[in-house]
Amino acid sequence: MEQETPRGIGQIIREGERSFSFEFFPPKDEAGEAQLWQAIRELEPYRPTFVSVTYGAGGTTRDTTVAITARIARETTMVPMAHLTCVGHTVDDLRSVLTSLTESGVRNVLALRGDPPGGPGTPWEPTEGGVNYASELITVIKQNADVSVGVAAFPEGHVDAASLDDDVAVLRAKQDAGAEFAVTEMVLRASDYFGLVERARANGVDIPIIPGIMPILNINSMRRMVELSRRELPTEVVDRLRPLEDDKAGLRAEGIRIATELCDAMLDGGAPGLHFYTLNRSKATREIFEGLRITV
Ligand code: FAD
């Protein structure tokens, strides 16, 4: 009997299902691997629309990203999406990664330029025989693999974009190249997310844009992360967390409350789903999920 082809993420969302998803990164050692698989198993019962696995800086996790997404496809009930970047790869390298992914049953790819080898905020380094932008990577993917392609979007604009208009023109170019959905960088304010959606729609971008969520469980580490994209934590958030700086449990609980309110506000305002940056742990994500007013 002929097997039914699994629906790609783009199609699932287009057909009107609210998407919720969890993002993981390839671990560096055995302890990290155990933690990752514990998180995956603890989140599986929530029946996410998909789970994604990042691609490390400089293409360093090429084999582990492929191995983890392949194992998710093989051993779990979840739909995996592999991130893929242009960093340090020729087009031939990209073709070979795509072949490994599709041969392992992975049918969804998040196409990214990728963080430069020097880390976020350092200059882009082209690779001879490679591509320089996510939109060009999508073309390579579409020519070489039958997969649903997602892309990155930025609620406050990409750190290197000349303007918010240029930023959304890039998103439009990614849609035109074949992207079927977008996932955003961590959203700090619901209004930033709605602003991005409004700019996108005004520029002919009609693909679903899924907001990215990460709760603030430690103000200083989150501030450092946000500063890498030259953004700032919103004052109204800092005002709620600052008084709890010496109360670890209290700060954590408030961070979860803030993220839960943000999720509810975005879903209320029409977001097509939520994408959780889990950092390979399940607890905070489960707490937010269970606290949501709106059932996803
Ligand atoms: P692009 O769309 O290529 O844009 C990069 C820059 O070039 C932008 O400033 C854009 O304005 C500009 N630009 C684009 N096209 C053109 C053009 N034609 N002409 C001139 N300028 C142009 N990084 C990783 O290394 N691994 C990951 O797994 C990973 N996962 C991510 C997941 C999500 C959901 C998000 C939001 C980001 C992720 N990143 C990851 C980070 C991402 O790779 C960086 O933010 C990167 O700097 C931008 O990627 P992009 O795909 O948006 O690039």
Residues whose N, C-alpha, C, O or C-beta is under 5 A from the ligand:
A	BS01	FAD	T54 Y55 G56 A57 H83 T85 A111 L112 R113 G114 D115 N132 Y133 A134 S135 A152 A153 H158 D160 A161 D167 V170 V183 T184 E185
